[in-house]
């Protein structure tokens, strides 16, 4: 991600970028008006669709842009079984953007 603004310094200094509560994996000063970072793993929700991006120097926050970065929504590309018993069964979902760690999830099948 490239963060654009101004007054990031005239020379390369120690800059860091944070997305929401998580620091970028790597942050680099590019110029007086630009910083770059490798975004951290994360997710967005319907309740909080955009994360605030913060820019920091060695001492304190120097800039922020509220609700300016969102992660891609999950996408289901397939299921492990097209049919199953009416009492229920385990169905494996395939896709991308499900998150970065194992967690309990639920899904609802459209029965219409």
DASULVEN-V131428 format. One line per field, one symbol per residue. phi: phi as a letter, one per 40 degrees, with the letter a starting at -180 (. if undefined). psi: psi as a letter, one per 30 degrees, with the letter a starting at -180 (. if undefined). burial: I if it has 24 or more other ideal C-beta (glycine too) atoms within 12 Angstrom, else O. Layout:
BEGIN
phi = ???
psi = ???
burial = ???
END
This chain:
BEGIN
phi = .bbbaagchcbdbcbbbbbgcbcccabbcbadbabbacccciabbccbcbccbbbbbcbacbaabcfbbbccccbcbabcacbaccchacbcbbiagchbacacbbbbccbc
psi = kkkkblhglflkljklkkjbgkklekkkkeafgkllljklkallleeifkkkkkkkafelkflljkhfkklklkkkfllfkflllffllkkkkkblhfaflklklllkkjg.
burial = IOIOIOOIOOOOOOIIIIIIOOOIOOIOIOOOOIIIIOIIOIIOOOOOOOIOIIIIOOOOOIIOOOOIIOIOOOOOOOOOOOOOOOOOOOOOOOOOOOOOOOOOOOOOOOOO
END
